[in-house]
Amino acid sequence: MEECIITVKVIPKSSKNSAQLENGVLRIHLNAPPVDGKANKALVELLAEIVHVPKSSIEIVRGEKGRNKQIKIKGLNESIFMKRLEQYTNK
């Protein structure tokens, strides 16, 4: 099965959920606070919505307690991920 690992920078307690690529870094703004795993849960939900995969296909590999995280997404490769991210950001 295909999978890709991406690095993201999470900004919790933002005014709205959004994702954007800035200078090669995927920045994800979440309105959830970084308390009791709420921001991590919101991150997984947003990524699942962006790339059209089940939440169970997304795993935080590194950085569970920090802002910089590595995420593994099963079921798609990096080029498909980038294409779906581009579609999301161009809505």
Secondary structure, 3 states (H helix, E strand, C coil): CCEEEEEEEEECCCCCCEEEEECCEEEEECCCCCCCCHHHHHHHHHHHHHHCCCHHHEEEEECCCCCEEEEEEECCCHHHHHHHHHHHHCC
